[in-house]
């Protein structure tokens, strides 16, 4: 598809075969900096700069734009009765554009392709599917860049209809906006070098030197789940990965999406060891407070999950790029 890009406020892709089954219990998700941890990929900010030899060569596995675009354009439009039953959806369709608050710099979730001007990624794809579901055209989107500090205000001020920005659901936010979903969940994971055969679960961290990022939730979670590990804290994600590459630590623990991003940037160098662990962080889709759009968007999410499109989107945006074939099971909507 050819998405028209309209940035409203300076607030700052082989065809897809439907997966017949979704691998249960994998849950290889994690929070970007918009959620619990102090990540280098925060809303409205570019990924951390790379100056060490660990990052000098750009080997990033790019998204398959053709496969991505074909998937987005495969979403059927909702019938008129479904639209008419929702005040929120009716307003969007009458306006002829879905106003989306999001980011441009998230490697896996919403990254702007400067060559064709299209945002691609898991969050971007969901918003484009939603636009196609409402109006029959995924390009009818007006994108507004948001930051961690502006996601609520753009909804409260009617600057956007919806926010897709790795947006963690919590009680404080639910006082001023409403959430559809969750559509994605996150935890901590363990990154080791690809040839490491010794670490295959959190239990294997006992007696090992483990990197964590200072200011993130990692050190506290390791204290609870791997109390016999020797934790070394580093100021940045890059410093922690460099220590791992140099063998100064045996493993690195942080939010899974941070680790998946590293695997996408340097394919074949690392692997995820074992299952995710620690507290579950759920991403939701932000909508105006008490909007009936919540029910409409939840119905949309259930449809794409049931029909395998959620799994297809995850695979093209994340799995294919990180070398992971097992698609995680999406969270229960409304949970």
C-alpha positions as CSV (number, residue, x, y, z in Angstrom):
1,X,0.0,0.0,0.0
2,X,1.1,3.6,-0.3
3,X,0.5,5.4,2.9
4,X,0.2,9.1,2.8
5,X,2.1,10.7,5.6
6,X,0.6,13.7,7.4
7,X,2.4,14.8,10.6
8,X,-0.1,17.0,12.3
9,X,1.7,18.5,15.3
10,X,5.4,18.9,15.9
11,X,5.2,17.1,19.2
12,X,8.4,16.8,18.8
13,X,6.8,-6.6,3.7
14,X,6.5,-12.9,-0.5
15,X,3.0,-13.3,0.3
16,X,1.9,-14.2,3.8
17,X,0.5,-17.6,4.6
18,X,-1.7,-17.8,7.6
19,X,-0.2,-19.7,10.6
20,X,-2.3,-22.6,11.4
21,X,-1.3,-22.6,15.0
22,X,0.1,-20.2,17.5
23,X,2.8,-21.4,19.8
24,X,1.5,-21.2,23.3
25,X,3.4,-19.9,26.3
26,X,6.4,-18.4,24.5
27,X,5.6,-14.8,25.5
28,X,8.9,-13.4,24.2
29,X,7.9,-9.9,24.8
30,X,9.4,-7.0,26.5
31,X,8.9,-3.4,27.3
32,X,10.5,-0.7,25.3
33,X,11.4,2.5,27.1
34,X,7.8,3.7,27.0
35,X,6.9,1.1,29.6
36,X,8.6,-0.2,32.7
37,X,12.3,-0.1,31.8
38,X,14.7,2.6,31.0
39,X,15.2,1.6,27.3
40,X,17.2,3.3,24.6
41,X,14.2,3.2,22.3
42,X,11.8,5.5,23.9
43,X,8.8,7.2,22.3
44,X,9.8,10.0,20.0
45,X,13.5,9.4,20.4
46,X,16.0,7.7,18.1
47,X,17.8,4.5,19.2
48,X,20.9,5.0,21.2
49,X,23.9,6.1,19.1
50,X,26.5,3.4,18.4
51,X,30.1,4.2,18.7
52,X,31.8,0.9,19.8
53,X,33.2,-1.8,17.5
54,X,30.3,-3.9,18.6
55,X,27.9,-1.8,16.4
56,X,30.1,-0.3,13.7
57,X,28.9,-2.5,10.9
58,X,25.2,-2.2,10.1
59,X,24.0,-5.7,9.5
60,X,20.4,-5.0,10.5
61,X,17.8,-7.4,9.1
62,X,15.3,-5.1,7.4
63,X,11.6,-5.7,7.3
64,X,10.2,-7.4,4.2
65,X,8.3,-4.4,2.9
66,X,6.4,-6.3,0.2
67,X,5.2,-9.0,2.6
68,X,4.3,-6.4,5.1
69,X,2.3,-4.3,2.6
70,X,0.5,-7.3,1.2
71,X,-0.5,-8.3,4.7
72,X,-1.9,-4.9,5.6
73,X,-3.9,-4.8,2.4
74,X,-5.4,-8.2,3.1
75,X,-7.6,-6.9,6.0
76,X,-11.3,-6.8,5.0
77,X,-13.3,-3.7,5.8
78,X,-16.0,-3.8,8.5
79,X,-19.5,-3.7,7.3
80,X,-21.6,-0.5,7.6
81,X,-23.6,-1.8,10.5
82,X,-20.5,-2.3,12.6
83,X,-19.3,1.2,11.9
84,X,-22.8,2.7,12.6
85,X,-22.9,0.9,16.0
86,X,-19.9,2.8,17.2
87,X,-19.9,6.6,17.7
88,X,-16.1,6.6,17.7
89,X,-15.8,4.6,14.5
90,X,-18.5,6.7,12.8
91,X,-16.6,9.8,13.6
92,X,-13.4,8.4,12.1
93,X,-15.1,7.2,9.0
94,X,-16.9,10.5,8.5
95,X,-13.6,12.4,8.8
96,X,-12.0,10.1,6.2
97,X,-8.8,9.7,8.2
98,X,-7.7,7.8,11.3
99,X,-5.6,10.2,13.5
100,X,-2.9,8.1,15.1
101,X,-0.5,9.0,17.9
102,X,2.8,7.0,17.5
103,X,6.5,7.1,16.9
104,X,8.9,6.8,14.0
105,X,12.0,5.4,15.5
106,X,11.1,2.1,17.1
107,X,13.1,-0.7,15.2
108,X,10.4,-3.4,15.7
109,X,7.2,-1.5,16.4
110,X,7.1,1.7,14.2
111,X,10.0,2.7,12.0
112,X,9.8,5.3,9.2
113,X,11.3,4.2,5.9
114,X,12.7,7.4,4.5
115,X,12.8,6.0,1.0
116,X,9.0,5.5,0.6
117,X,7.8,7.5,3.6
118,X,5.9,4.5,5.1
119,X,5.9,3.6,8.8
120,X,6.3,-0.2,9.3
121,X,6.4,-2.3,12.4
122,X,4.1,-4.1,14.8
123,X,2.3,-1.0,16.2
124,X,2.3,0.8,12.8
125,X,0.8,-2.3,11.2
126,X,-2.0,-2.6,13.7
127,X,-2.9,1.1,13.2
128,X,-2.9,0.6,9.4
129,X,-5.0,-2.5,9.7
130,X,-7.4,-0.6,11.8
131,X,-7.6,2.2,9.2
132,X,-8.3,-0.3,6.5
133,X,-10.9,-2.0,8.7
134,X,-12.8,1.3,9.2
135,X,-12.4,3.0,5.8
136,X,-11.2,0.2,3.4
137,X,-7.9,2.1,2.9
138,X,-4.8,1.6,5.1
139,X,-3.3,4.8,3.8
140,X,-6.0,7.0,5.3
141,X,-3.9,7.8,8.4
142,X,-2.7,11.1,9.8
143,X,0.3,10.4,12.1
144,X,1.2,12.6,15.0
145,X,4.5,11.9,16.8
146,X,4.1,11.4,20.5
147,X,6.4,11.0,23.5
148,X,6.0,9.3,26.8
149,X,4.8,12.6,28.2
150,X,2.2,13.5,25.5
151,X,0.3,10.3,24.9
152,X,-2.5,11.2,27.3
153,X,-2.7,14.8,26.3
154,X,-3.2,14.3,22.6
155,X,-6.1,12.0,23.4
156,X,-7.6,14.4,26.0
157,X,-7.3,17.3,23.6
158,X,-8.8,15.5,20.6
159,X,-5.6,15.8,18.6
160,X,-5.7,12.0,17.8
161,X,-8.3,9.3,17.7
162,X,-6.0,6.5,19.0
163,X,-2.5,6.0,20.3
164,X,-0.3,3.0,19.2
165,X,3.0,3.5,21.0
166,X,4.0,0.4,23.1
167,X,1.7,1.9,25.6
168,X,1.7,0.1,29.0
169,X,-1.7,-0.2,30.7
170,X,-1.7,1.0,34.3
171,X,-4.2,2.3,36.8
172,X,-3.0,5.9,36.7
173,X,-3.4,6.2,33.0
174,X,-6.8,4.6,33.1
175,X,-8.0,7.6,35.1
176,X,-7.6,9.9,32.2
177,X,-7.9,7.7,29.1
178,X,-9.3,4.3,28.1
179,X,-7.4,1.3,26.7
180,X,-8.4,-1.3,24.2
181,X,-6.5,-4.6,24.4
182,X,-4.1,-5.7,25.7
183,X,-2.6,-6.7,22.3
184,X,1.0,-7.5,23.5
185,X,2.7,-8.5,26.7
186,X,6.3,-8.1,27.9
187,X,8.7,-9.6,30.3
188,X,12.5,-9.9,30.9
189,X,14.6,-12.3,28.9
190,X,18.2,-13.5,28.9
191,X,20.6,-12.7,26.0
192,X,23.7,-14.9,25.6
193,X,26.2,-15.4,22.7
194,X,24.9,-17.8,20.1
195,X,27.5,-20.5,20.9
196,X,26.7,-20.4,24.7
197,X,25.4,-23.8,25.7
198,X,25.5,-23.4,29.4
199,X,22.7,-21.0,30.0
200,X,19.2,-22.2,29.0
201,X,17.0,-20.8,31.8
202,X,16.9,-18.3,34.6
203,X,18.0,-21.0,37.0
204,X,21.3,-21.4,35.0
205,X,22.2,-17.8,36.0
206,X,23.3,-19.0,39.4
207,X,27.0,-18.4,39.8
208,X,27.2,-16.5,36.5
209,X,28.1,-12.9,35.8
210,X,25.0,-11.2,34.5
211,X,24.8,-7.7,33.0
212,X,21.8,-5.5,33.7
213,X,21.1,-1.9,32.8
214,X,21.2,0.6,35.7
215,X,17.9,2.5,36.0
216,X,15.9,-0.4,34.5
217,X,13.8,-3.0,36.4
218,X,16.4,-5.7,35.6
219,X,18.6,-5.6,38.7
220,X,15.6,-5.8,41.1
221,X,14.0,-8.7,39.0
222,X,17.3,-10.6,39.0
223,X,17.6,-10.2,42.7
224,X,14.2,-12.0,43.0
225,X,14.5,-14.6,40.3
226,X,18.3,-15.2,40.2
227,X,19.6,-14.3,43.6
228,X,22.8,-16.4,43.2
229,X,23.8,-14.5,40.0
230,X,26.5,-11.8,40.2
231,X,24.9,-8.8,38.7
232,X,27.0,-6.1,37.0
233,X,25.2,-2.9,36.1
234,X,26.0,-0.8,33.0
235,X,24.7,2.6,32.2
236,X,23.6,1.8,28.6
237,X,22.4,-1.1,26.6
238,X,25.4,-0.8,24.3
239,X,27.8,-1.1,27.2
240,X,26.1,-4.2,28.5
241,X,26.1,-5.9,25.1
242,X,29.8,-5.0,24.6
243,X,30.6,-6.6,27.9
244,X,28.7,-9.7,26.8
245,X,30.5,-9.8,23.4
246,X,33.9,-9.4,25.1
247,X,33.1,-12.2,27.6
248,X,33.3,-10.0,30.6
249,X,29.7,-11.2,31.5
250,X,28.0,-14.5,30.7
251,X,24.5,-13.1,30.0
252,X,22.5,-9.9,29.7
253,X,19.0,-9.5,31.2
254,X,16.6,-6.7,30.1
255,X,13.2,-6.3,28.4
256,X,12.9,-8.8,25.6
257,X,12.2,-6.3,22.8
258,X,15.5,-4.6,23.6
259,X,17.2,-8.0,23.1
260,X,15.2,-8.8,20.0
261,X,16.3,-5.5,18.6
262,X,19.9,-6.5,19.2
263,X,19.3,-9.8,17.4
264,X,17.8,-7.9,14.4
265,X,20.8,-5.6,14.2
266,X,23.4,-8.3,14.5
267,X,21.9,-11.5,13.1
268,X,23.4,-14.8,14.3
269,X,25.5,-13.2,17.1
270,X,23.1,-13.8,20.0
271,X,20.3,-16.1,21.1
272,X,17.6,-15.9,23.8
273,X,18.2,-18.4,26.5
274,X,15.0,-20.0,27.9
275,X,11.7,-18.5,28.7
276,X,10.9,-14.9,29.7
277,X,10.4,-14.3,33.4
278,X,9.4,-11.6,35.8
279,X,6.4,-9.3,35.9
280,X,4.2,-9.1,32.9
281,X,3.7,-5.7,31.3
282,X,0.7,-5.3,29.0
283,X,0.5,-2.9,26.0
284,X,-2.8,-1.3,25.2
285,X,-4.2,0.9,22.5
286,X,-5.0,4.4,23.9
287,X,-8.5,5.9,23.3
288,X,-10.4,8.8,24.7
289,X,-11.7,8.2,28.2
290,X,-15.0,6.1,28.2
291,X,-15.0,6.0,24.4
292,X,-17.2,3.3,22.8
293,X,-14.2,2.9,20.5
294,X,-12.8,0.5,23.1
295,X,-15.4,-2.1,22.3
296,X,-14.9,-1.5,18.5
297,X,-11.1,-1.8,18.6
298,X,-11.3,-4.9,20.9
299,X,-13.6,-6.6,18.3
300,X,-11.1,-5.7,15.6
301,X,-8.2,-7.1,17.7
302,X,-10.2,-10.3,18.3
303,X,-10.9,-10.7,14.6
304,X,-7.2,-10.4,13.5
305,X,-6.1,-12.7,16.3
306,X,-8.7,-15.3,15.4
307,X,-7.9,-15.1,11.7
308,X,-4.2,-15.4,12.1
309,X,-3.3,-11.9,11.0
310,X,-1.9,-10.9,14.4
311,X,0.5,-13.9,14.1
312,X,1.4,-13.0,10.5
313,X,2.2,-9.4,11.5
314,X,4.4,-10.5,14.4
315,X,6.3,-12.9,12.2
316,X,7.0,-10.3,9.4
317,X,7.8,-7.5,11.8
318,X,9.8,-9.4,14.5
319,X,10.1,-13.2,14.1
320,X,11.5,-13.3,10.5
321,X,14.0,-10.6,11.4
322,X,15.2,-12.1,14.7
323,X,15.3,-15.7,13.4
324,X,12.4,-16.9,15.5
325,X,9.9,-19.3,14.0
326,X,7.6,-19.8,17.0
327,X,4.9,-17.2,17.2
328,X,3.9,-16.2,20.7
329,X,0.3,-16.4,21.8
330,X,-1.4,-13.0,22.0
331,X,-2.8,-11.9,25.4
332,X,-6.5,-12.3,26.2
333,X,-8.2,-9.1,25.2
334,X,-9.9,-7.2,28.0
335,X,-7.8,-9.0,30.6
